[in-house]
Amino acid sequence: MRPWERLLAAFFRALFQHSVRRGLRGVWVRGTLPEGAFVLAGNHHSWWDSYLLPVLLWGARRPFKIVVGERRLLEFAFFRHLDTVSAAKPREGLRALAHGEVLIVFPEGELRPPGALGELNKGVVWFAQKAGVPLVPVASRVALRGHEFAEAYLVFGEPLNPDLSQLRARLEGMLAELDAQIRTAPAEEPLPGFELRLAGRKSTHERMAGWGAALGKLMGGR
């Protein structure tokens, strides 16, 4: 990588992390990722998806490439110098897997409204089959609950064999479970079973609670 490309990559890594920290209350994760190369296949129901996974993998020091549509790469040409491969050049994705990297794929192919899983592109299975690596499903939701800023929750599933119907069934089940937790868990508390991986912005009322406690002590209260 040339010096200016390293500088550009460092700038965008910092920008992505800043955006996540300033735009969300936090990022919570359940599950772990396997070692080595694999295809990370997730639903694409939020604008934040293409920020969250890179930020988490950068934080874990896991090399990766994210598959991006050629139209998007034409629109933002500098993406070609970041951790991306073109969907129109699948051999680039295979090379990344051969080098031990994680390949991020959104098999729905486009951003969709939150809800049911859309049709999955079989290319996600092709990558795993050709490279001889597992598929790892990741279900994600970004939800505005009991605080001022939305919260991101990601569930990493167990590795799967390269099978599209199995991937679909697993993602649908993970999303259904995650949606049920979001509907039923106390709104002002993080979902149970999740680990806070990246802290973001506190709500105004959370900050005011701290100020109120300090002011109370200053005024002689308990």
Secondary structure by P-SEA (a helix, b strand, c coil): ccaaaaaaaaaaaaaaaaaaaacccbbbbcccccccbbbbbbbccccaaaaaaaaaaaaacccbbbbbcaaaaaaccccccccccccccaaaaaaaaaabbbbbbccccccccccccccccaaaaaaaaaacbbbbbbbbbbbbccccbbbbbbbbbccccccaaaaaaaaaaaaaaaaaaaaccccccccccccccccccccaaaaaaaaaaaaaaaaccc
